[in-house]
Amino acid sequence: MKKHFFSIALAAAVFFGPQVFADEAEGEKTAQKQPADFSLSGCTIIQMTRIQSSKCWGVEQSPQIYNNVAIDLIVDHTITRHISIHAGVEGFLWFNTHPLLPQMFGPLQPALGENSVYVAQAENVFSFDHDNFLKISDDVFRGEIGIGVFPYKYNPDVRNLGEYLFRSGTYPGWLKTNLDATGATLTGLRISTTAFDIWKNDILLTTEMQMYPFYDLSYSWISSIKVGRVLDIGGGIDLARFTPANGNLTTRKKDPFGDSVPTYLKNGDTAYYTFKGIKLMGRLSIDPKGLFSGDAANIFGANDGKVYGEINILGLENQGIYYNKLSERMPVTFGFNIPAFKALDVLSCEFEYYTTPYPNNYRYQVQALK
């Protein structure tokens, strides 16, 4: 009964919350009111990727080109100066780089195209960054509370590789990488604050809506601070799936058909596979342009010359035979923005080092380990 109540309460907050707040706002002074404001935005994306070499199903694959197409539509509605709603949908035509079984279509046949349309954002936001609300200057402290479905990105420099605190799993440690779409889509509650324009903190309570097993609750804290105009340091922790909706699914003592799925250790003891774990993240960004001034700095674009890196730990605890080395759960990424002198917004080059011995495949990884 409690699970149903939580679902109904969340839906009411997302779809009816703005009207409730708007009714309460009728009692505010006229000077504090603002007219309702709508804005519509969107974009279309065409991605072209060439994979030079790969191996799947034990077969070497020939070079292959993959094209993906996406379209986004976002509506932002300001109810009052403190209340706003953000809603959007995304459509995606994509081709999986994982080929079909050789005996079905031949070893060189890529997977068929897939079409997806889904909610990209459905969030209510309560802002407390105005002087007349907190009686504190915006330069000292500001923030907001959001509830619903929202995009989330903690590393502003990453274009493809990184942002793995939420774009990853623990046991198995799969990674999700989408070109120039590195933010995660989360569902739940977030509290975001900024102090002195340099120190940012986000506290998140999220429920899993994209990867099986669904509805597990996770608790996260992400923080970053700017040091002068050159250095940006950040870190975070994610208590992934720490409150499971169904403990038998999150810690797999039985598979969906009721059969036991133990992992047998070398000493004869039995352990059980779990999706639950503690993930850590640390990142660093250096902008050498902060050392320049005047004309020397103006010839560069805002992102030119930045050097950045990120390291993640996808699960602190070892899990027996398969996940016994911490170094195999630590993806490390590094990037550099090549100066484009304002001809392009960003021209980036990124690298990744990840020593996991297992396939980066969420769906088939458990079967592959048996």
HUZIHU-V470091 format. One line per field, one symbol per residue. phi: phi as a letter, one per 20 degrees, with the letter a starting at -180 (. if undefined). A space follows every 50 residues. Layout:
# HUZIHU-V470091
phi=???
This chain:
# HUZIHU-V470091
phi=.fffffffffffffedggffffffffeffgfeecfgcdbcbaadccdccd dfbacblmdfefgbdcdcccccccddceecfddbcccaccdbdbcffeff ggfecnfdeffffcdccbfeabcecddcddgfeemcfgfebbabccbpdb fccddfefdbdplefddbcdleefcdcdglbefeddcqdccdccdlmcdd ccdcccdfcdcffemfeccccccbbedmdddcdbbacceflfdffbffef dfebegenefcfdeefenfdccfcefaddcbcbbccdfffeebmffeffe ffdfnfdbbbccdeofefcnffcddffeccfccbbbefgdlmfcfbcdcc cbcbegedfebffdffffef
